[in-house]
Amino acid sequence: MFKNILIPTDGSEMSEDAARKGAALAKLHGARIVGVHVFPVSLGIYYGEAVWVDETMRTQMQEAAAAEGRKYLDKLEEIVRAEGVPFERVLIEGDSPWQGIVETADRKGCDLIVMAAHGRRGIAAVLLGSETNRVLTHTKIPVLVYR
């Protein structure tokens, strides 16, 4: 049924749990997995309403964010390969994780997105929003949400 599954990761335990379930599903269907991590473009130090960004510091912060993303994808690849499922990694720089997830799923021809819901409720969900909700709202691809 599913042949190309996208699994986004933010390095959290919950996204690793979702990856384990997604890898098992991929194995069951003979599918492959595309793993994606989106790290921020806009990095700066905020002072009140102003933002200060030193070019050297911004470069260092971006390199650190990319290195952290590679670690998250390494862990995702380890989980997926343990199931014997083919894996492709995508590391994207972007300020909207949901948008990077949706665009990657479209670009890679994915037919399912498996992702974690972090379970924020009440005012925290309103204030912080939900990348999962945004993916659900903006994609035409089926999404399996792991809670």
C-alpha positions as CSV (number, residue, x, y, z in Angstrom):
1,M,0.0,0.0,0.0
2,F,2.6,2.6,1.0
3,K,5.9,2.6,-0.8
4,N,7.7,5.9,0.2
5,I,7.2,7.1,3.8
6,L,8.5,10.4,5.1
7,I,9.5,10.5,8.8
8,P,10.5,13.9,10.2
9,T,12.7,14.0,13.3
10,D,13.4,16.7,15.9
11,G,15.6,14.4,18.0
12,S,13.0,13.9,20.7
13,E,12.2,10.6,22.3
14,M,8.7,10.9,20.9
15,S,10.0,11.3,17.3
16,E,12.2,8.3,17.8
17,D,9.2,6.2,19.0
18,A,7.3,7.4,15.9
19,A,10.3,6.4,13.8
20,R,10.3,2.8,15.2
21,K,6.6,2.5,14.4
22,G,7.1,4.0,10.9
23,A,10.0,1.7,10.2
24,A,8.0,-1.4,11.2
25,L,5.2,-0.2,8.9
26,A,7.6,0.4,6.1
27,K,9.0,-3.2,6.5
28,L,5.5,-4.6,6.5
29,H,4.7,-2.8,3.2
30,G,8.1,-3.2,1.6
31,A,8.4,0.6,1.6
32,R,11.4,2.9,1.8
33,I,11.8,5.8,4.3
34,V,12.9,9.4,3.7
35,G,14.0,10.9,7.0
36,V,14.0,14.7,7.3
37,H,15.1,17.3,9.8
38,V,14.5,21.0,9.4
39,F,16.8,23.4,11.2
40,P,16.4,27.2,11.6
41,V,17.8,29.7,9.1
42,S,17.2,32.7,11.3
43,L,19.5,32.6,14.2
44,G,20.2,35.7,16.3
45,I,20.4,37.1,19.8
46,Y,17.3,39.0,20.8
47,Y,17.5,42.2,22.9
48,G,14.0,43.4,23.6
49,E,12.6,44.0,20.1
50,A,16.0,44.2,18.4
51,V,18.0,41.4,16.9
52,W,21.7,41.3,16.8
53,V,23.4,38.9,14.6
54,D,27.2,38.8,14.2
55,E,28.0,37.0,10.9
56,T,30.7,34.8,12.5
57,M,28.3,33.8,15.3
58,R,25.4,33.1,12.9
59,T,27.7,30.9,10.9
60,Q,28.8,29.0,14.0
61,M,25.2,28.6,15.2
62,Q,24.0,27.3,11.7
63,E,26.9,24.8,11.6
64,A,26.0,23.7,15.2
65,A,22.3,23.3,14.2
66,A,23.2,21.4,11.1
67,A,25.5,19.1,13.1
68,E,22.7,18.5,15.6
69,G,20.3,17.7,12.7
70,R,22.8,15.2,11.3
71,K,22.9,13.5,14.7
72,Y,19.1,13.2,14.7
73,L,19.2,11.8,11.2
74,D,21.9,9.3,12.2
75,K,19.7,8.0,15.0
76,L,16.7,7.8,12.7
77,E,18.8,5.9,10.1
78,E,20.0,3.5,12.8
79,I,16.3,2.8,13.8
80,V,15.2,2.3,10.2
81,R,18.2,0.2,9.1
82,A,17.6,-2.1,12.1
83,E,14.4,-3.1,10.4
84,G,16.2,-3.6,7.1
85,V,14.4,-0.8,5.4
86,P,16.0,1.4,2.7
87,F,16.7,5.0,4.0
88,E,17.4,8.4,2.5
89,R,18.2,11.4,4.6
90,V,17.3,15.0,4.0
91,L,18.6,17.9,6.1
92,I,16.9,21.2,5.3
93,E,17.6,24.8,6.5
94,G,14.3,26.6,7.0
95,D,12.3,28.6,9.6
96,S,9.1,26.6,9.2
97,P,9.6,22.9,10.0
98,W,6.1,22.1,8.8
99,Q,6.8,23.7,5.4
100,G,10.1,21.8,5.0
101,I,8.3,18.5,5.9
102,V,5.5,19.1,3.4
103,E,7.8,20.2,0.6
104,T,10.1,17.3,1.2
105,A,7.2,14.8,1.1
106,D,6.1,16.3,-2.2
107,R,9.5,16.5,-3.7
108,K,10.4,12.9,-2.8
109,G,7.1,11.5,-3.9
110,C,6.1,10.3,-0.5
111,D,2.7,8.6,-0.1
112,L,2.6,8.8,3.8
113,I,4.0,11.0,6.5
114,V,4.6,9.4,9.9
115,M,5.3,11.9,12.7
116,A,5.0,12.4,16.4
117,A,2.5,14.6,18.2
118,H,4.2,16.1,21.3
119,G,0.9,16.4,23.1
120,R,0.8,20.0,24.0
121,R,-2.6,21.0,25.3
122,G,-4.5,24.1,26.4
123,I,-2.7,27.4,26.3
124,A,0.7,25.8,25.5
125,A,-0.8,24.4,22.2
126,V,-2.3,27.8,21.4
127,L,0.9,29.8,22.1
128,L,3.4,27.4,20.7
129,G,1.3,26.0,17.9
130,S,1.9,22.6,16.5
131,E,4.1,21.5,13.6
132,T,2.0,18.4,13.4
133,N,-1.2,20.4,13.0
134,R,0.4,22.6,10.4
135,V,1.5,19.5,8.4
136,L,-2.0,18.1,8.7
137,T,-3.5,21.4,7.4
138,H,-1.1,21.9,4.5
139,T,-0.5,18.5,3.0
140,K,-2.6,16.4,0.7
141,I,-0.6,13.3,1.7
142,P,-2.0,11.0,4.4
143,V,-0.4,11.6,7.8
144,L,-0.1,9.0,10.6
145,V,0.3,10.8,13.9
146,Y,2.0,8.8,16.7
147,R,1.0,9.9,20.2
